[in-house]
Amino acid sequence: MKQFTDEEKLNILSDLISMKSVNENEIEVANYLKNLFLDYDIDSTIIPVTDTRVNLVAEIGSGHPVIGISGHMDVVSAGDENEWVSDPFTLTERNGKLYGRGTNDMKAGLVNLVLVMIELKENNELINGTVRFMATTGEEVGGAGSKKLYEEGYMADVEYLWVAEPSHDTIIYSHKGSLNLKVTSKGESAHSSMPHLGRNAINPLMAYLLELDRKLNNDDRVNDVLGQLVMSTTLFNAGNQVNSVPEKAIAEINVRTIPEFDNDEVIALFKKTAETYSKNGAQIDVDVTMSLPSVFTSGKSNMVNLAKSIGRKHLGFDIDLKGSPGATDASNLLRDKGVDFPFMMFGPGETKMAHKTNEYVYKDYYFAFFDIYKDLILELTRK
């Protein structure tokens, strides 16, 4: 009977943390996991997404129910590595915490999913149903990996989905969408002593952004679970030197959307407002660089109920049930699923630790979620 030891679980996580899959290089993680699956006669498929980025899909069992389990292989930059207490790409244990870039977001969850599948297969414990593992590329920037999986039909027959993002004390069953826009204002350069001979690209763009900020952030539509839409202008670049009127200004905006004020409506408003400004002498163009719709499910499913009770058993505290302002790969994976589809985000780690310097996951929670995932799969496939 195969049973991974705590040491094996730590060693495999350590191997993955050492792989610098920083917004790229997921292929190294995918090849490692593919070889690990192969050691236990589990077939897996590497799916190219770009010339340098890939997804990995593996499956055990057959028939229904089809359980989708997912996590991303990329991590964000470690930032200034001198600010870390230990090497961000070396798994380091201190005071019951496992430190390293990606421990929390979300290689701990990813490893748990893989090892649970292996044990289920090796021990012939999966009597009914199919478990489909979907490891994605590019979740941190754009969601290209999950979009590819959706387009190629990997979610078509899935009846349950959970994403192992960090949220050890809360099951997330709905979350906001995420929309990125790049807005370019074009003018005409001139010497700053003679601005009338040019057109300052900054001025109309500032007015445009402030108008949209007022419209979007003051909109009174509210989702009972997710709250209101939020718009943030996060990048602004213009000009070449202080004594020249800038001929171009570019701003980038992130909008966290809700079902009542969705991505399509926001995009239409940005473009319509740009047309109005352009008719009045400005030249403003809008490009959509990312559009992930909100995920809105009821949270009322046997999967969520089981996860709450199993989580309580292994973690020793009650599990909350909430919506989230952040987005996950579920935005793409659930594009054609309804409000009653059984979905959750639930995994080892804390949401607040994502992307932070000195990122960590509690070792006890890392081990506990292995048992949670295994018990959950067995309960969902029990006849």
C-alpha positions as CSV (number, residue, x, y, z in Angstrom):
1,M,0.0,0.0,0.0
2,K,1.4,3.4,-1.1
3,Q,1.5,6.1,1.6
4,F,3.6,9.1,1.1
5,T,5.6,10.0,4.2
6,D,5.8,13.6,5.6
7,E,9.5,13.6,4.4
8,E,8.5,12.7,0.9
9,K,5.8,15.4,0.8
10,L,8.4,18.0,2.0
11,N,11.0,16.8,-0.5
12,I,8.7,17.1,-3.5
13,L,7.5,20.5,-2.4
14,S,11.1,21.5,-2.0
15,D,11.9,20.4,-5.5
16,L,9.0,22.5,-6.9
17,I,10.0,25.6,-4.9
18,S,13.5,25.4,-6.3
19,M,12.1,25.7,-9.9
20,K,11.9,29.4,-10.7
21,S,8.6,29.4,-12.6
22,V,8.3,33.2,-12.2
23,N,5.7,34.2,-14.8
24,E,7.3,31.7,-17.1
25,N,9.2,28.4,-17.1
26,E,6.2,26.3,-16.0
27,I,7.5,23.6,-18.4
28,E,10.1,22.6,-15.8
29,V,7.4,22.1,-13.2
30,A,5.2,20.2,-15.8
31,N,8.0,17.9,-16.7
32,Y,8.8,17.1,-13.1
33,L,5.2,16.3,-12.3
34,K,4.8,14.3,-15.6
35,N,7.8,12.2,-14.5
36,L,6.4,11.8,-11.0
37,F,3.1,10.6,-12.5
38,L,4.9,8.2,-14.8
39,D,6.7,6.6,-11.9
40,Y,3.3,5.4,-10.8
41,D,2.0,4.5,-14.3
42,I,-0.3,7.6,-14.6
43,D,-0.4,9.0,-18.1
44,S,-0.3,12.8,-18.4
45,T,-0.3,15.2,-21.3
46,I,1.7,18.4,-21.7
47,I,-0.4,20.9,-23.6
48,P,1.5,23.8,-25.2
49,V,0.0,27.2,-24.7
50,T,2.7,29.4,-26.2
51,D,6.2,28.6,-27.5
52,T,7.5,28.5,-24.0
53,R,4.5,27.9,-21.7
54,V,2.5,24.7,-21.1
55,N,-0.3,23.1,-19.1
56,L,-0.3,19.6,-17.7
57,V,-3.4,17.3,-17.6
58,A,-3.5,13.9,-15.9
59,E,-6.4,11.6,-15.2
60,I,-7.3,8.5,-13.1
61,G,-10.4,6.4,-12.9
62,S,-13.3,6.4,-15.4
63,G,-17.0,7.3,-15.7
64,H,-18.9,9.6,-13.5
65,P,-18.7,11.7,-11.4
66,V,-15.9,13.7,-13.1
67,I,-14.0,15.7,-10.5
68,G,-11.9,18.5,-11.8
69,I,-8.9,19.6,-9.5
70,S,-6.7,22.5,-10.6
71,G,-3.8,24.7,-9.6
72,H,-1.3,26.9,-11.4
73,M,2.4,26.3,-11.8
74,D,3.6,29.9,-12.1
75,V,4.6,32.1,-9.2
76,V,5.2,35.9,-9.0
77,S,8.6,37.5,-8.7
78,A,10.4,37.3,-5.4
79,G,11.1,41.0,-5.7
80,D,14.1,42.2,-3.7
81,E,15.6,38.9,-2.6
82,N,17.7,40.7,0.0
83,E,14.4,41.4,1.9
84,W,13.9,37.7,2.4
85,V,15.1,36.1,5.6
86,S,16.1,33.0,3.6
87,D,16.6,32.1,-0.1
88,P,13.1,32.4,-1.7
89,F,13.7,29.4,-3.9
90,T,14.9,27.1,-1.2
91,L,12.2,25.6,1.0
92,T,13.1,26.6,4.6
93,E,11.3,25.6,7.7
94,R,11.1,28.0,10.7
95,N,8.8,27.8,13.6
96,G,6.3,25.4,11.9
97,K,6.2,27.4,8.7
98,L,7.5,26.5,5.3
99,Y,9.1,29.5,3.6
100,G,9.7,30.0,-0.1
101,R,8.2,31.7,-3.2
102,G,5.2,29.7,-4.1
103,T,4.8,27.7,-0.9
104,N,1.5,29.5,-0.3
105,D,0.5,30.5,-3.8
106,M,0.2,27.8,-4.7
107,K,2.7,24.9,-5.0
108,A,1.7,23.4,-1.7
109,G,-1.9,22.9,-3.0
110,L,-0.6,21.7,-6.3
111,V,1.6,19.0,-4.7
112,N,-1.2,17.8,-2.5
113,L,-3.5,17.3,-5.6
114,V,-0.8,15.2,-7.3
115,L,0.1,13.0,-4.4
116,V,-3.5,12.3,-3.6
117,M,-4.1,11.1,-7.1
118,I,-1.1,8.8,-7.0
119,E,-2.2,7.2,-3.7
120,L,-5.7,6.8,-4.9
121,K,-4.5,5.0,-8.0
122,E,-1.8,2.9,-6.4
123,N,-4.1,1.6,-3.7
124,N,-7.1,1.1,-6.0
125,E,-9.1,3.3,-3.7
126,L,-11.0,5.1,-6.5
127,I,-13.9,2.7,-7.1
128,N,-16.1,5.1,-9.1
129,G,-15.6,8.2,-11.1
130,T,-12.8,10.2,-12.7
131,V,-10.4,12.6,-11.2
132,R,-8.9,15.1,-13.8
133,F,-5.9,17.1,-12.7
134,M,-5.4,20.4,-14.6
135,A,-2.2,22.3,-13.8
136,T,-2.1,25.7,-15.6
137,T,0.3,28.2,-16.9
138,G,0.1,31.9,-16.7
139,E,-2.5,32.3,-13.9
140,E,-0.7,35.2,-12.4
141,V,-0.8,37.2,-15.6
142,G,-3.7,36.8,-18.0
143,G,-4.9,33.2,-17.4
144,A,-3.8,31.9,-20.8
145,G,-3.5,28.3,-19.5
146,S,-7.0,28.0,-18.1
147,K,-8.4,29.7,-21.2
148,K,-6.7,27.0,-23.4
149,L,-8.1,24.2,-21.2
150,Y,-11.6,25.6,-21.5
151,E,-11.3,26.0,-25.3
152,E,-10.0,22.5,-25.8
153,G,-13.0,21.0,-23.9
154,Y,-11.3,19.7,-20.7
155,M,-14.1,21.2,-18.6
156,A,-17.0,20.0,-20.8
157,D,-17.8,16.9,-18.7
158,V,-16.6,18.1,-15.3
159,E,-19.2,17.9,-12.6
160,Y,-17.2,19.3,-9.7
161,L,-14.3,21.7,-9.6
162,W,-12.0,23.0,-6.9
163,V,-9.0,25.2,-7.3
164,A,-6.3,24.6,-4.6
165,E,-5.5,28.3,-4.1
166,P,-4.5,29.3,-0.6
167,S,-7.6,29.7,1.7
168,H,-7.2,27.2,4.6
169,D,-10.0,28.7,6.8
170,T,-12.5,29.8,4.1
171,I,-14.2,28.1,1.2
172,I,-14.5,30.6,-1.6
173,Y,-17.5,29.8,-3.8
174,S,-17.7,33.1,-5.9
175,H,-15.3,35.8,-6.9
176,K,-15.1,39.0,-8.8
177,G,-13.9,39.2,-12.4
178,S,-10.7,40.9,-13.4
179,L,-10.4,43.2,-16.4
180,N,-7.2,45.0,-17.6
181,L,-7.4,47.9,-20.0
182,K,-4.6,49.9,-21.7
183,V,-5.7,53.4,-22.7
184,T,-3.5,55.5,-25.0
185,S,-3.8,59.2,-25.6
186,K,-2.0,60.7,-28.6
187,G,-1.2,64.4,-29.0
188,E,1.5,66.4,-30.6
189,S,4.9,67.3,-29.2
190,A,6.1,70.9,-28.7
191,H,8.5,72.9,-26.6
192,S,7.0,73.6,-23.1
193,S,7.5,77.3,-23.6
194,M,5.2,77.1,-26.7
195,P,2.5,74.5,-25.7
196,H,0.0,76.1,-28.1
197,L,2.1,74.6,-31.0
198,G,1.3,71.1,-29.8
199,R,-1.3,69.0,-28.0
200,N,-0.5,67.7,-24.5
201,A,-1.5,64.0,-24.4
202,I,-1.7,63.9,-20.6
203,N,-4.5,66.4,-20.1
204,P,-7.3,64.6,-21.9
205,L,-6.2,61.2,-20.5
206,M,-6.3,62.5,-17.0
207,A,-9.8,63.9,-17.5
208,Y,-10.9,60.7,-19.1
209,L,-9.6,58.5,-16.3
210,L,-11.1,60.7,-13.6
211,E,-14.5,60.7,-15.3
212,L,-14.5,56.9,-15.5
213,D,-13.3,56.6,-12.0
214,R,-16.3,58.6,-10.8
215,K,-18.7,56.6,-12.9
216,L,-17.4,53.2,-12.0
217,N,-16.5,53.6,-8.4
218,N,-19.7,55.5,-7.6
219,D,-22.0,53.0,-9.3
220,D,-24.6,51.9,-6.8
221,R,-25.0,48.3,-8.1
222,V,-24.0,45.8,-5.4
223,N,-23.7,42.0,-5.4
224,D,-24.9,40.5,-2.2
225,V,-21.8,38.3,-2.0
226,L,-19.1,40.2,-3.8
227,G,-20.0,43.8,-3.1
228,Q,-19.4,46.6,-5.6
229,L,-17.3,46.9,-8.7
230,V,-13.8,48.4,-8.1
231,M,-11.7,50.4,-10.6
232,S,-8.1,51.3,-10.1
233,T,-5.7,53.1,-12.4
234,T,-2.4,51.4,-11.6
235,L,0.1,52.5,-14.2
236,F,0.6,55.9,-16.0
237,N,3.4,56.8,-18.3
238,A,4.0,59.9,-20.4
239,G,6.6,62.3,-21.7
240,N,10.3,62.1,-22.4
241,Q,11.7,65.2,-20.6
242,V,10.4,68.0,-18.4
243,N,10.5,70.8,-21.0
244,S,8.7,69.0,-23.8
245,V,4.9,68.7,-24.2
246,P,4.3,64.9,-24.4
247,E,2.9,63.5,-27.6
248,K,1.8,60.2,-26.0
249,A,0.4,59.2,-22.6
250,I,-0.5,55.6,-21.6
251,A,-2.5,54.4,-18.6
252,E,-3.3,50.9,-17.5
253,I,-6.4,50.1,-15.4
254,N,-7.6,47.1,-13.5
255,V,-11.3,46.7,-12.8
256,R,-12.8,44.0,-10.5
257,T,-16.2,43.3,-11.9
258,I,-19.4,41.8,-10.6
259,P,-22.3,40.0,-12.4
260,E,-24.4,43.2,-12.2
261,F,-21.7,45.3,-13.8
262,D,-19.8,42.9,-16.0
263,N,-16.7,43.0,-18.2
264,D,-18.6,43.6,-21.4
265,E,-20.5,46.6,-19.9
266,V,-17.2,48.1,-18.5
267,I,-15.4,47.7,-21.9
268,A,-18.3,49.3,-23.7
269,L,-18.3,52.3,-21.3
270,F,-14.5,52.8,-21.7
271,K,-14.8,52.7,-25.5
272,K,-17.9,54.9,-25.7
273,T,-16.3,57.5,-23.5
274,A,-13.1,57.4,-25.6
275,E,-15.2,58.1,-28.7
276,T,-16.7,61.1,-27.0
277,Y,-13.3,62.5,-26.1
278,S,-12.0,61.9,-29.5
279,K,-14.9,63.7,-31.1
280,N,-14.0,66.7,-29.0
281,G,-10.4,66.9,-30.2
282,A,-8.5,64.2,-28.2
283,Q,-7.3,61.0,-29.6
284,I,-7.9,58.2,-27.1
285,D,-7.7,54.4,-27.9
286,V,-8.7,51.5,-25.7
287,D,-7.2,48.0,-25.7
288,V,-8.4,45.2,-23.6
289,T,-5.4,43.2,-22.4
290,M,-7.1,40.7,-20.1
291,S,-10.8,39.9,-19.4
292,L,-11.7,37.3,-16.8
293,P,-15.4,37.2,-15.9
294,S,-16.7,37.0,-12.4
295,V,-17.5,33.6,-11.0
296,F,-20.9,33.4,-9.2
297,T,-22.2,30.2,-7.8
298,S,-24.6,29.6,-5.0
299,G,-22.2,27.6,-2.8
300,K,-24.9,25.2,-2.1
301,S,-23.6,21.7,-3.1
302,N,-22.7,18.4,-1.5
303,M,-19.1,19.1,-2.3
304,V,-19.0,22.3,-0.3
305,N,-20.9,20.7,2.6
306,L,-18.5,17.8,2.6
307,A,-15.5,20.1,2.4
308,K,-16.7,22.1,5.4
309,S,-17.2,18.9,7.5
310,I,-14.0,17.2,6.4
311,G,-12.0,20.5,6.8
312,R,-13.3,20.8,10.4
313,K,-12.2,17.2,11.1
314,H,-8.7,17.6,9.9
315,L,-8.0,21.3,10.8
316,G,-9.8,21.5,14.1
317,F,-11.8,24.7,13.4
318,D,-15.0,25.7,11.5
319,I,-14.6,26.6,7.8
320,D,-16.2,29.9,6.7
321,L,-18.0,30.3,3.4
322,K,-17.4,33.5,1.5
323,G,-17.0,35.4,-1.8
324,S,-13.6,36.9,-2.8
325,P,-12.4,40.0,-4.5
326,G,-9.6,38.1,-6.2
327,A,-9.8,36.1,-9.4
328,T,-8.7,32.5,-10.2
329,D,-8.5,30.2,-13.1
330,A,-12.1,29.4,-12.5
331,S,-13.0,32.6,-14.4
332,N,-12.0,30.7,-17.6
333,L,-12.8,27.1,-16.5
334,L,-16.4,27.9,-15.5
335,R,-17.3,30.1,-18.5
336,D,-20.4,28.0,-19.4
337,K,-21.4,26.7,-16.0
338,G,-24.4,27.9,-14.1
339,V,-25.0,29.3,-10.7
340,D,-25.6,25.8,-9.2
341,F,-22.4,24.3,-10.4
342,P,-20.3,22.9,-7.5
343,F,-17.2,25.1,-7.3
344,M,-14.8,26.1,-4.6
345,M,-11.4,27.6,-3.9
346,F,-9.9,25.8,-0.9
347,G,-6.3,25.1,-0.2
348,P,-3.4,25.2,2.2
349,G,-2.2,28.7,2.9
350,E,-3.6,32.1,3.7
351,T,-5.0,34.4,1.0
352,K,-3.3,37.4,2.7
353,M,0.2,35.8,2.2
354,A,-0.1,35.6,-1.6
355,H,2.7,37.6,-3.4
356,K,4.3,38.7,-0.1
357,T,8.0,38.8,0.8
358,N,8.9,35.9,3.1
359,E,5.9,33.9,1.8
360,Y,5.1,30.8,3.8
361,V,2.6,28.0,4.4
362,Y,2.0,26.4,7.8
363,K,3.5,22.9,7.6
364,D,0.6,21.4,9.6
365,Y,-1.9,22.8,7.1
366,Y,0.1,21.6,4.2
367,F,-0.1,18.0,5.6
368,A,-3.8,18.4,6.6
369,F,-5.0,19.3,3.1
370,F,-3.6,16.1,1.7
371,D,-6.0,14.2,3.9
372,I,-8.8,16.7,3.2
373,Y,-8.5,16.3,-0.5
374,K,-8.3,12.5,-0.3
375,D,-11.3,12.2,1.9
376,L,-13.3,14.6,-0.2
377,I,-12.6,12.7,-3.5
378,L,-13.5,9.4,-1.8
379,E,-16.8,10.8,-0.4
380,L,-17.8,12.4,-3.7
381,T,-17.3,9.1,-5.6
382,R,-18.9,6.9,-3.0
383,K,-22.1,5.2,-4.3
